[in-house]
Amino acid sequence: MGSQPRHFQNGWLVPVRRLMTTVALWLRSLPPPWGYAIGGAASVGLTGSTAGLVIGLRVNVPTAPFAVVELGLPATVLGAVVGLAVGGVVTLARRVGTRRP
């Protein structure tokens, strides 16, 4: 324990680390298509929302929340669909790869 930074031992990052470990274990317990869909939706949705915020703040500050929604929601749906497709391909590849004549 001495090699870890002090904030990991007794600070506020311990509950965050525990939460992230719980989320990671939950995602691994899901079937691959759904895990990939949730991961894709979260990562692409966060990226789209951040881009919407930056663009909204640069164009017109009072309407920035609408830009977040306008870019974040479609990005989330796109990330979920692509993640579901990738998860399906991964599942199919695992099933085909395990069959031996």
C-alpha positions in Angstrom: 0.0 0.0 0.0 2.9 2.3 0.4 3.5 2.6 -3.3 0.0 4.0 -4.0 -0.6 7.7 -3.8 -2.2 8.9 -0.5 -5.5 9.9 -2.1 -6.1 6.3 -3.3 -5.6 5.0 0.3 -8.0 7.3 2.3 -9.3 10.0 0.1 -12.3 10.7 -2.1 -11.0 8.5 -5.0 -11.6 5.3 -3.2 -15.4 5.3 -3.6 -15.0 6.4 -7.2 -12.6 3.6 -7.9 -15.0 1.1 -6.2 -17.9 2.4 -8.4 -15.9 2.1 -11.6 -14.9 -1.4 -10.7 -18.5 -2.3 -10.0 -19.5 -0.8 -13.4 -16.8 -2.6 -15.2 -17.8 -6.0 -13.6 -21.4 -5.3 -14.5 -20.5 -4.6 -18.1 -18.4 -7.8 -18.3 -21.3 -9.8 -17.0 -23.6 -8.7 -19.9 -23.7 -10.5 -23.2 -21.1 -9.0 -25.6 -23.6 -7.2 -27.9 -25.2 -5.3 -25.0 -22.0 -4.5 -23.3 -20.5 -3.1 -26.5 -23.8 -1.2 -27.2 -23.7 0.5 -23.7 -20.0 1.2 -24.0 -20.4 2.7 -27.5 -23.4 4.8 -26.5 -21.6 6.2 -23.4 -18.4 7.0 -25.1 -19.8 8.4 -28.4 -22.6 10.2 -26.6 -20.2 11.9 -24.2 -18.0 12.9 -27.1 -21.0 14.3 -29.0 -22.3 16.1 -26.0 -19.0 17.7 -25.3 -18.7 18.8 -29.0 -22.2 20.2 -28.8 -21.3 22.2 -25.6 -18.2 23.6 -27.2 -20.0 24.5 -30.4 -23.0 25.9 -28.6 -20.8 28.1 -26.4 -18.9 29.4 -29.3 -22.0 30.2 -31.4 -24.6 31.4 -29.0 -24.3 31.0 -25.2 -28.0 31.0 -24.3 -28.8 28.1 -26.7 -25.8 26.0 -25.7 -27.9 23.4 -23.8 -29.9 22.8 -27.0 -26.7 22.2 -29.0 -25.7 19.6 -26.4 -28.9 17.7 -26.9 -28.9 18.2 -30.7 -25.5 16.6 -31.0 -25.5 14.3 -27.9 -28.6 12.3 -28.5 -27.9 11.3 -32.2 -24.3 10.5 -31.2 -25.6 8.3 -28.4 -27.9 6.4 -30.7 -25.2 6.0 -33.3 -22.8 4.7 -30.7 -25.3 2.2 -29.4 -26.1 0.9 -32.9 -22.4 0.6 -33.9 -21.6 -1.0 -30.6 -24.4 -3.5 -31.0 -23.1 -4.4 -34.4 -19.6 -4.8 -33.2 -20.8 -6.9 -30.3 -22.7 -9.1 -32.7 -19.7 -9.6 -34.9 -17.5 -10.4 -31.8 -20.1 -12.9 -30.6 -20.3 -14.5 -34.0 -16.5 -14.7 -34.3 -16.3 -16.4 -30.9 -18.9 -18.9 -31.8 -17.4 -19.7 -35.2 -13.9 -19.9 -33.7 -14.9 -22.4 -31.1 -16.3 -24.9 -33.6 -13.8 -27.6 -34.4 -14.6 -30.4 -36.9 
